[in-house]
Amino acid sequence: MSFVRRTGLGFIAAIYVLAGRWGFHRLAEAVPEVNPFLELRLWIVTGGLVLASVGLLLRATREARPGETRFDPPLVAAVMGFFGYLAASAVWAPNMTFALLKVYDLGLLLVMSVGFGLAALRQPAPRVLDAFWGIIVLATGVLALTGVRQLLGGGGGARLAVMGGGPNIFARLMGLLALGALYFWYWRGQAWLWIPLAATGVILALLTGSRGGTVAILAGVITCLVVGRVPVRRLLILTLLATAAVVTVTLFSPLGEALTHSVEERFLRLTLNYETGAGGAPGRGGQVYLSGREILYASAIQLGRDNPVTGAGLAAFPGLGLGVYPHNLFLEVFCEGGTVGLLFFAVVVGTFLRSAFLRRHGLDGATVGAAVLVLLGSQSSGDLYDSRALFLLMVMASCTAVAGRRTRSAAPQHAPLLHAMPGANR
């Protein structure tokens, strides 16, 4: 029963991160009408609630054992305060229809984030992470294969994206693929398998042309290695194998030309050497091309300045016709929730950092790295719900931070490969 529960929890959490707003109604219509009851996220969160009830029941029946997940009341309280305030800001929102739709989003975010912490109670922390990252790697691996096939079939001229999602979303998913591969490499070894897979995730992110996504991935990978305190010897192996994978793809695979074009076009020309010439044509100069985001940023900043304390209200940005969302999480919180909203968000991040510092010897690097990836990625793409993995990953990293887990290379020969059995450290 314990195996089914933790596997189910890992599956629910992973699909929640991956599914977004996708629903079965999209299969029937070219331009489907939104139907919340046919969206995966509603049923995913419902399943999480069921598992959370089981976790509360187990907490009431026995004490925690060494190596099991723990609850983090300060972090959960901070998350509840942040979402509670944003939901309350619907009261002064300029468009109640937009506001109520966003209240629904916030409710799912809150229930899933807090529910995961409850559902994971009394479970071996390493096995919870194994289940989560296993599903992530499997699903994003399939998406990676789909993306490569699509890119090769299309001649390599378009930016890489799959299943109707944008390049930025695909880059974030490839970042999760890379971090998931590093997770299994760190704990299980098998560098020959996991490091090339991690490099593949980074390469596919480069092929999307998403500059923000690529920077976020690099920051996430660095965070993973730092938090995991990876030894120098393993870092050298990582560097050599990753470099070999990148060189092989660039020089000897059909993706090499597309990769070179993406780097030259998106990262060099549009970022480091761009200006608007005659007739709006790109020319040479020093202006950074932001794909029109500078207009959204300016609108969000002005809206926040007009309502600096409590903001313009939930979903005010789309409600006032300024755009779908500001493409920046901090600006979204500021213009709709004001300085008060930013303070609530700062408390969430600060509480997590404090918890991470206190439990630093038990933190999983890949999970913390994924939180950094989503946080940085949310500054250039997506809205609050698109950043849903941030809050889940913070709770996950905190509740699974238990000291004593050993890597395969550090474990004695008679011990299990991944971790000691619950109670073995008593």
N, C-alpha and C positions, 0 to 999 in steps of 0.2 A: 504493500500500500504506500509505503514511504517513497519507493522508486517511482510509482505512478504519479504521486503528488509533486515531487520535485521536477520530474520530466514535464508534467503538465504545466507547472509554473514557468519553467524555462521556455516552453513552447508559447505560452500566452504572452510572456514578456517580449519575446523575440518578434512575434507576429504583430504585437502592438506597436513596436518600434518600426516595423517594415511596412505595415499595411496603410498607414495614413488614413485618408478619408475614402478609400476604395470601398465600393459596395457592389453587390451582385446585380443591382439595377443597371449598372453600366454595360452589362453584357447584352441587354435587350434593346437599348436605344442608342442612337448615334449621339444625341445630346440629351442625356437622361435627366429627369427631374429628381432632385435630391430626396431620398427616402431614408431617414435615419434607421428605420427598422431593418433595412437591407444592407446597412453598412457593417463591415466586419468589426469596427472598433466598439460598437455597442455590445456585441456578444462577447468580444474579448474581455472587456471590462466586467461584464456580468460573470464570466467564468472566474476572473480574478477575485470578485467578491465572494464567490463560493469557497475558493481556496483560502481566502482571508478568514472566513468563519471557521474553517478547519484549524487554521493556525491559532486562532484565539482559544478554541477548545483544547488544543494540545498544551497551550501555555497554562491553562487553568488546571490541567491534570498532572503535570510534572514539571520539575525544575530543568533549567537549561544544562546541557552537558558541554564539556570542552570541545571546541571545534564547530559548534553549532552557531547559526545566525543569531544576532541579537537585535533588539529594537532600539531605535535612536529617537527618544521623545523630543529633544530640542529641535532636531532637523525636521521631524514630522510637524511639530508645532509651527515652525517657520514657514514650511510649505503651505500649511493650512491657512496661516495668516495672510500670505501673499495672494493666494487664489481667492480667499474670502474677501479681501479688500477689492480686488479687481471685479469680482462678481457684484459687490455692493455699488461699484461705480456705474453700474447699469442704471441706477436711479436717476443720474443726471446725464445720461447719454442722449445725444441729439436724435437718434433713430432707434426706437425700441425694437423694431424687427431685427436689425443687425445685432443689437445688444443681446437679445434673447438667444440668438443663434450662437453667439460667442459664450454666453453663460453655459450653454450645453457643452461646448468645447472645454470650458474650464472645469465643469463637473467631472467630465471623463478624465481629465488630467489629474485632478485631485484624488479621485477614487482609485485610479490605477497606481499612482505614486505611493499613497498611503497603504493601499491594499496589498501591494507587493511586500512591503515591510511586514505586514501582519501574516500574509500567506507563507512567507519564508520561515516563520518562527519554528524552532525546534527541528530544523533541517540542517544536515551537514553543509556548511557554507561552500566548501569546494565543489560539491556535487551540484549545488544550485547554479554556480557559475559555469560548470561544465555543460549543463543542460542548456543554459541560455546561449553561451557562445557556440555550442555545437549547432544549434538551429540557425544562428546568425550566419555562420560560415557556410552551412549547407545552402541556405536560401540565397545569400549574396553571391555564392559561387555559381548557382544556376543563372542568376541575373547577369553575372560577368560573361558567362558563355553566350547568353542571348545577345548581350551587347556586342561582343566580338563578331558574332555571326552577322548581326545587323550592319555593323560597320564595314565588314568585308563585302557584304552583299550590295551595299550602297556605294561602293567605290572609295570609301574613306573621306568623302568631302564634307560631310555634315558633322556637327558636334555630337558626341556620343551620349545617348539617352535611350531608355527602354520603357515599354508599357505606358506610354503617354506621360511619363514624368519628365521633368526638366533636367538639363545637364547638371545643375547644382545638386539636385536630389540624388542623382546617380553617383556623383562624386562623393557625397556623404556616405552612401551605401558601400561604395568601394573602400572608403576609409574604415568602415566597420569590418569589411572583409579583411583588410590588412591587420587591424588590431586583433581580430579574432584569431588569425593565423599566428600572430605573435603571442597571444595568450597560450595556445597549445604548444608552441615552441618553447616558451618559458617554463611551462610546467611538465611537459612530456619529452622535450628534446626533439629528435627527428628533424634536425635543421634542414636536411636535404629536401624535405617536403614542405615545411611551413614557411621558411624564409622566402623561397621563390613564389609561394602563393601570396605572401604579404607584399612582395615587390610587384606582383601582378595587379594587386589592388591599387597601388600607387600609380602604376603606369596607366591603368584605365582611368583613373581620376585625371591624370594629365591629358588624356585623350578627350575628356569632356570639355576642356578649355576653361573649366571653372577655376578662376584664380583664388577666390575666397575659399573654395572647397579644398584646393591643393594646400594652401597655407594652413588650413585647419587640420588636415591630415598630418602634415609634417609636425605641427605642434602636438597633436595627439600621440604620435609615435615617440617623439622625444619625451613627453610626459610619461608614457608607458615605460620606457627604458630607465628613466630617472627614478620613478616611484618604485619600480621593481628592483632597483639597485643591481642591474645586470653586470656581472663581472667583465673585466676588460677582455678576457679571452673569448667570451661569448659575443661581445660586441664586435671583435675582429671577424669572427666567423659570420656574423650577421652582415657586416659591411662587405666582405668579400663575396658572399653568395648573392646578396642583393645587387651589387654592382655587376656581377656576371650575368644575372637575369636581365637587367636593364640593357646592357650592351648587346646581349643575344637578341633581344626583341628589336632593338633599334637597328641592328646591322643585318640580321639574318631572317627576320620574319616579315610577313606582308603588312604588319602594323607599323613598321619602322617609318615609312614615308608619312603616314597619318600622324604619328607621334611627333615627328620633326616639324610638320606643318602646324600642328596645334601649339607647340612651344613657341615657334617663331611668330605666329599670328597673334595668339592670345596673351602670351607672357612677355614677349619682347616688343613687338610693334605697338600693340594697343595699350600696354601698360607703361613701357619705358620710352616710347618714341611716337606719341600720338598728338595730333592737333587737328582742328577742323579747318580744312582748306576751302577753296572756292567751290561754291555749290554744295557745301556740306561734305565734300569728299575728304577722306582721311589724308593727312599730310605729315610732314616731319615736324617735330617739336617736343615739348616736355609735358603736355597735358595728359593726364591719365584718363583713359576711356572707362566710364562706369556704367555703360549700358542704360543710361537714363536714370540711374538710381539717385544721382545728385539732385534731381528735381523732387523725387519722393523724400529724400533726406531733408531738403530745405522746407518742404511743406510740413513734415512732421515736427521739425524744430520750431517753426513759426506757430504751429498749433499748440505746442507745449508752452511756448512763451506767452501765448494769449491766455493760457490756463495753467500757470506754473505750479500751483500748490496741489490741487486734486485732479488736474487734467480735464480734458473735455468730455470724459465719460467713455464707458466701454464701447469698443467698435466705432469710435467717433471718426477715425480716419476714413474708413469706407463709407460710413454713414453720411459724411459731409461731401462725398464724391471726390476725395483727394487721391484715391487709388485703392487697390485691393488691400494692401498693407505696406508699411514703410520699408520692408526688406532689411530691417535692423531691429533686433529684439529690444535693445535699450531704448531706442527712439519710440518704438511701439508702446512700451510701458510708460515712457515719459509723456507722450502726447495724449494718451488716454487715461493714465493714472496719476500723472503729475509727479512732483518730487516725492510725494508720499509713496506712490507706487514704486519708484526707484529705491526708496529706503527699504521697503518691504522686500524687494528683490535682493538688495544688498545684504539684508539679514539672512536670507536663504543661502546665498553663496558664502557669506562669512561663517555661518553655522556649519556648513559642510566642510569648509577649510579647517575650522577648529576641530571638528570630529575627525577629519582625515589626519591632522597632526597628532591627535591623541592616540589614534589607532594605526599610526603609520607603519608599524612593524607587521601588521596583518593585512594591509591594503593590497588589492590586486591592481597591478599597473595598467593592464589593458582596460579595465573598467573605468578607472580614473581618466586614462587617456581618451577613452570614448566620450566621457563627459566634457573634457576640454575640446575635443573635436566638434561636438554639437554646439557648445557655447560660442566658439569662434565662428563656426559656420553660420550661426544664426545672426551674425552681424552683417551679412551680405545677402542672405536669402531666406525666404520663408517667414511665417508669422509665428505667433506664440504656440499654436497647436503643432506646427511643423517642428518646433523645438521640444516636443514632448519627451523625447528620449533624455534630455538633460536632467529633468527632475527624477525620472525613473532611475537613471544611472547613478545619480548622487545618492539616492536612498539605497540602491543595490550595493554600491561600493561601501557605504557606511555599515549596513547591516551584515555584510559578508566579511567584514574586516576582522578576522580571527587569527591570532598568532599561532605559529607551530606548523603551518603547512610547509611541506618540503618539495623542492623540485626533484625530478627524477634522478638527476646527478648527485643530489645531496642526500637522498634517502638511503638508509641502509638496505642491504640486499634482502633482508627478511621482511621489510616493510612494504606495504602496497605502493604502487608507483606514484599515485597522485597525492595521497594524504594518509595520515594515521586514522584508524577507526575511532568513532566517537567514544570518548572516555579513555583513550589510550594514554593521554597526557596527565591523567589524574595521579 
